[in-house]
Amino acid sequence: MTTQAAAPLAGRKEWIGLAVLLLPLLLVSMDVSVLYFAVPFISNDLHPTSTQQLWIFDVYGFVLAGLLITMGSLGDRIGRRRLLMIGAAAFGATSLAAAYAGSAEALIAARALLGIGGATLMPSTLALLRNMFHNEKQRATAVAIWTAALTFGISLGPILSGFLLEHFWWGSVFLINVPFMVLLVILAPLLIPEFRVPGRVRFDLVSSVLSLSAVLPMIYGIKEIAAHGVTPLRAGLIVAGLAVGALFLRRQQTRPDPMIDLSLFRRRVFSGSILMNLFAMFALVGFAIFTTQFIQTVLGMQPLEAALWSLAPSLGVGAAAPTAATLAKKGVNRGSIMGVGFLIALAGFAMITIVQADSPLWMLLVAAMFYASGLVVVMSLCTEMIIGAVPAERAGSASALAETCSEFGGALGMAVLGSIGTAVYRSSVADGVPAGLAPEALDSVRETLAGATMVAQATPGPRGDEVLAAAREAFATGMHAAAIGAVVIMGLAAIIAFTVLRRATVSAAATETQPELAPVG
């Protein structure tokens, strides 16, 4: 208590610096969701296959998740602010490349490079924030603002995307990043102090390569199996990823300066909360593409109108986090609250399975409100439990691990649930389209809903209407299959929350003391 009382209070410069740090955070989180409503436009222009379309979505999150820990370690070595500025410049440049990509392959490559830039930005913002605010109460407020900005960015992405697509070409959703990155490069040296770990910090390049090499083959193998079935090669990719992951963990155990402090996972509250957060992000991010495409393509709304309607569930979601926090303060067990949150999400996904192509919009929105509210309840408590489960000097590494698992969960959700929906769509649409379509047109219909829409528009008379109706029904069937997958995951997560975290309590036992990151310059 004495230490906290003596901790210096942050002043106006630090709070303005926080506002500057929110710029990259908003943009990086927006880039996770900004493509949701751009899919038909990209399909019309670049003609990606269904696999390429998934990679356009997935590769950003995969690379981002795979490099977060690496970039956190690099920031310790070269300075957090310096890494932030390098990342801002890289993010701006690759945003330009994505905006003017002339092929699906070029856009996938640009999205991968954006993931590298994003991985430099996210850990830098949180680490700098924690060193700018030394007072515990001020730091808690700053972290709450940081978390709100992250969530807001994911929600804002589709809205901004819809507005831009109403007035400009699809590349504008990337081009919007550039002026903000330029602003960050200018303001960061003026308002944000530099911090790095005192003494010589060795950067472990081998661990960096191992971490990325573990994530990508596993995700790719899972996605390909879900979309096209099991083959020895696809199963082998998953096994290879797991093997590399084991090597990475072994290296962390034997090095004196590991990228990950594995001892943190021995604490049930920490490891359980990490897993709960991963489950929540898996479902929330992984299913978002279905609701947005259903509103836009199945119901035929314009991008901005669809984006605005997609905000309607937020009216109920806004009360979820405060309610969870109030119950926790009154002594209700946090594991039980999380379990109830997962059950509410399960109910929402179950409701999705009765939404048909001709169902009224309110059915989808109510179901989305239920599953999003339940997941926000979980996510709002996870950060508190993760930080409370570790000593204060380890809060930075704990946050990096939580962030990595959140990104990994979201990317994995997009891959698994997206691939399930795609596989079921292909199977269902083949049985519903009218006979006599040209082979090329039939291939387009089977690839994606956007391709089917294009074929329907080019096919005159009742046959075009039949193609569109069959494709929309098939998409709804694929969405139902993905929702069933989410129901299974939510049920599993609820069981774990009620059992593993039922007796877990947040402990502020941060009694170990180590020197904070030293300010430089």
N, C-alpha and C positions, 0 to 999 in steps of 0.2 A: 504494500500500500504506500509505503514511504517513497519507494522508487517511482510509482506512478504519480504521486503528488508532486515529485520534483521534476518530472518529465516536462521539457519545455513545450509550451503551447504553440501550435502552428499559427502563423499570421496570414495576412491578406495574400502575400506572395504564394504561399503554399496552396491556399484554396484556389487561386487563379491557376496555379500549376496543375491542380487536380482537373480543372476544366479543360486544360490543354491535353492532359492524359486521356480524357474521355473521347477525344477526336479519333485516335486510332482504334480505340476499343469499339466505338460505335460502328466504324467502317468494317473492321474485321468481322464483327458479329453479323452485320448486315449482309456481308458477302456469303454467309452460309445460306441465306434465304432469298437473296435478291433475284435469283434466277427462276423462282417458282412460276411467275407469270410470263417469263420471257420464253418458255419452252416452245410454244407454237411459232413464235417469230424466228427463233433460232432454227427450228425444224424447217420452216419455209425457205430460209436463206441458205443454211449449210447442209441440210438433208442428212443429219446424223442417223446412224442405225440406232436401234434401241439400246444396244450395248454402249455405243458411243455416248448416247444421251445420258445414260447412267453415269458414265465416267466424267462427263462434263459437270454433273452434280457432285460426284463422290470424291474426285481426286483432290479437290481443295481441302476438304476435311481430313482426308487420309494423310496428306503431307503435313498439314498443320498439326494433327495429333502426333504424328511420328517425330516431329522435330521440336516440340515444346520443351521437353526436358533438355535436349541438346542446346537450344538457344538460351535457356535459363542458365546453364553452366557457362556458356560463352559470355553471357552478360556479366557473370561474376569475374571473369578473367579480363575483359576489355573495358568494362564499365557499362552500367545499365542505360544511361542516357545515350552513350555512343551507339550502342546496339539499337536503341529506339530510333535514332536518326538514320542509321544505315537501313533499317527495316522500312522506314517511311519512304526513303528514296527508292528502294527496291519495289515496294508496294505500288507507288505511283507509276513507275516505269512499266511494270508488268500489267497494270490496269490499262495503260495505253495499248499494250500488245493484245490484251483480251478484247478491247473495244473494237479493234480493227482486224480481228482474226478472220482469215478468208476461207477457212475450212474447219471441219469438226476436229481434226487432229491438231490444228494450230490452237484452237480454243482450249482443248484439253491440256496442251503443253503450257499455255498461258495461265490456266487455272492452277496447275501444279506449281508454277513459279509464284503465283499469288499466295499459295499455301506456305511457301518458304518465307515470303515477306511477312505474312500474318503471324507465323511462328516466332519471328523476332519481336513483334509488337506486343503480343498479349502478355507474356511473362514479364516483359520490361515494365509495362504499366503497373501491374500489381506490386512488383518488387519495389519500384520507385515510390509508389504510394505508401507502402509500409515503412519506408525509411524517411519520408517527408513528415509523417504524422507520428510523433513519439508518444503523445498522450493517448492513453487507452480509449477514452471516450471519443476523442476526436478521430482516432483511427477507426473505431467502430462505425462512426458516421460516414467516414470517407469510403470504407469498404462497402457499406450499404449503398452508397451512391454509385460506386463502381459496379456492384452487382445489378442494380436497377438499370444502369446504362447498357450493360451486356444484354439483359433481357429485352430492353426497349429496342436495341439494335436489331435483334432477331425479328421482332414484331414490325419494326419500321421498314425492313427490307422489302417485303411485298408491296407495301403502300407506295414507297418511293419508286419501286419497279413499275407498278401500275401507272403512276403519274407520268413517268418518263416514256413508257411505251405508248401512252395515249398521244404523245406529242413528238417523239423522236424515234430513231431506230434502236434496235436492241442493244447495240454497243454502248449507248448512253448510260446503261446501268453500271458499267464499269468506269466510264469516263468521269462520273461524279466524284470518284475517289481522288482524282489528281489534285484539284485545288486545295483540298483539306490536307493532303500529305505535304504539299508545298508550305502551307501555313504551319504545320507541325514542325517542319525543319527550321523555319524561321523563329518560332516562338520557344522551342524547347531549350536552346542555350540561354535564353533570357530568364526563364521562369522555373526551370527544373534543374536542381543540383545534380551533379554526377556522384554516383556511388559505385564502389567496387569492394570486394572482399580484401582486407588488408593482407599483405604478404604475397607470396608467389602462389598463384592458383593454376594448376595444370589442367589444360583442356584435353579430355579423353576422346580423341577422334575415333578410336576403335569402338567405344561404347556408343558413340553417336551413330556410326554405320550399323552397328548391331540392332539398335532400337528401331531404326527406320526399316531395316531388312526383315525385322520380325513382324511389323505391322502390315506392310503392303502385301506380301504373298498370302497371308491369312485372309485379309479382307477380299482380295481378288478371287481366291479359291472359293470362299463362301458365296460370293456374288455369282460366280459362274455356275456353281452347283445348283443354286436356287433357280437360276434362269434356264439352264440347259441340261441339268442332270449330273449325276456322279460319273466321273471318269478317273482313271488312275492319275492322270496329270493334275487334275483339279484337287483331288484328295491329297496328292503329294505336295502341292503348294501349301496347303494348310499344315501338314506335318512339318514341312521345312520351316515355315514361319514359327511354329511352336518350338522347334529345335533351336532356331536362332534366338528366340526369346529366352530359352533356358540358358543359353550361353551368356546372354546379356545379364540375366539375374546372377549367374555364377560370378561374372566379372565384378558386379557391384558388391558381392560379398567379400571378395578378396582384395579389393583396392582400398588404400587408405583414404582416398578422396573420391568416393563414389558419386555418380550423378543422382542416384536414388538412395535414400536412407531406408533400407529394408526393415530396420527394426521398428519403424512406424507401423508396419502391417501386423505386428504382434498385438497391437491394441485393438480390441474388438470394436470399440466405438469408431475408430479411424477407418479400419478396413471395411466394416459393415456400411458406414456412411458413404465411402467411396463407391462401393458396389451399388448401393441404392441410387446414388446420383447417376451412375452409368445406366442403370435400368430406366430411370426417368428420361434421360436424354435420348436413349435408344427409341423409346416410344414417341416422345414429343417431336423430335426432329425427323425421325424415320417416317412418321405418318403424315407430316405436314404437306408433302407433295401431293398426296391423294385428295385431301380436302380442297386445296387450292385449284388443282386441275379439274376436280369435279365441278366446282363452282364456275370456273371459267369455260371449260371445254364441253362438259356434259350439259350444263345449264345454259351455255351460250352467252355468258356475260362478257362485257368488255373488261380489259385488265384493271382499270382503276375502280370500276364498280365492284368487280369481284374482290379486289384487295380491301375495299372499305367494308364489304359484307363479312370478310374473313376476320375483321376486328370485333364483330358483334360478340363472340364468346368472351372477349376481354372484360365485358361488363360484370360477369360472374367471377372471372379469374382474379380480378383486382381485389376481391375480398378474401381470397384463399390464403395468401401469405400472412396478412395481419391476424386472421382467425387462428392459424396454426401457431403463430408466435404468442398470441394471448393464451391459448390452451397450454402451451409449454410453460409460460410464466406462472400459471395457476397450478402447476405440478403434475399435469397429465404427462404420462410417459411419452417421450419423443418417438420411441420405436412404435408404440401403438398408434400415435398420430400418423406416422408414415404408412403403417399398414392400412389404416382407414383411407389415406390418400390414394394408395394403390388400388384399393377396392372401388373407390369412386371412379378412378380412371378406367378400371375394368368394366364398370357399368357403361361408361361412355363408349368404349370400343365395342361392347356388345350391342349397343343401340345402332352403331354404324352398320351392322350386318343386316338390318332391316331397311336401310335407306336404298331405294331403287332409283333408276335413272329418271323416272317421272315423279319422284317424291317431292313434296314441297320443301323449299329451302330451309324452313325452320327446323325440320327434323335433323338435318345435318348440323345446323348451328347449335342446337341443344345438346346433341351428342358430343360435339367438339368442346362445348363449354364444360361438360362433365369431365371428359378425360383430361383437358388442359388444367382445370381447377385442381383435380386430384394430384396431378404431377407437380404443379407449382407448390402445393402443400409439402410434398416430399423435398423438392429442391430448396425451398426456403429454410428448411431445418438442416439440410446436409452440411452446408458451409459452416453453420454455427457448431455443429457436432465435430466436424473435421478439425476446425481451428481449436476448439476447446479440448480436444483429446491429446494435443501435443504441447510441449513446452513452448513458450513464446518465441525463443530463438529459432525454433524449427518451423514456425508458422509459414515462412516463405516457401520452403521446400514442400510442405504439406499442401499449400495452395497450388503449387505447380503440378503436383501429382493429381489433385482433384480436377484441375483444369484439363490436364492431359486425358484423364479418364472421361470427362464430360465430352470432349471433342471426339474421342474414340467411340464413345457410345452413340453420339449423334451420327457420325459417319457410318458406323456399323448398322445402325437402324435404317439409314437410307439405303444401304446396300442390301440388307436382308429383306426388309419389308418391301422395298422397291422391286427387288428381283422376284419375290413371291407374286406380287401384283402383276408384273410383266409376264411371268410364266403362265399364270391363270388367264390373263387377257388373251394371250396368243392361242391358248387351247380353246377358249370360249368363242372368240370371234370367228375362228375357222368354221365353226358349225352354224353360224348365223348369217353369214354374208350370202347374197344371192348368187346363183350359179351364172357362169358366163363372163365373169370379170377377166380382163387381160392378166396374164401372169405377173407383169410388173405392178399393176394396180393391186392385185391380191397380196403381193409381197409387202407393199406399202401399208395396206390395211392391217396385216398381221404384225407389222413392226411396232407401230405406236398408234395411239388414239389421234394424235395430230396428223399422222399420215393418212389415217382413215378419213378424217375430216376433209383433207385435201382431195382425196379420191371422190368422196361424196359430192363435193362442190363441182368437180369436173364431170360428174356422171349425171346427165339430164334425166328428168322424169322421176317416177316412183322408185326406180332402181337406186338412185342416189340417196333417196330417203331411207330405203331399206339398209343400205350400207351404213349410214350414220346411226340409225337406230340400233343395228346389231353391234356396232363398235361401242356405243354408249352403254348398252346392256353388258357387254363384255368387260368394259372398264369397271362398272359397278360390281360385277362378280369378282374381278381382281381385287378391288378395294375391300370386299367382304373377306376374301382370303387373308389379306394383310391384317385386317382387323382381328380375325381369329388368332393369327400369330401374336398380335399385341395382347390379346386377352390372356393367352397362355403365359406370356412374359410377366404381365401384371399379377397374375395369380401366384406365380413363383416368387416374385418380389414381395408380395404381401406376406407370404408364409415366412420368408427370411426376416422381414421387418418385425413381425410379431414374435418370432422365436429368438433370433440372434440379438436383436437390439431391444428386446423387451425390458431387460434389466440394465441397459446401458444408460449412463448418466454423463452429462457434460461436466468435465472436470477442468478447472482452471489451475491445474497443478503445474504451472510453468515456473517451477522453482529453480530450474537450472539456469545459469547465467553465463552467457558468452558474449563477446563484444559484437555490437551491431556492425553492419556494413559501414565502412568508413567513408565519409564524404570526401570527394576529391575536387579540389579547385573551388 
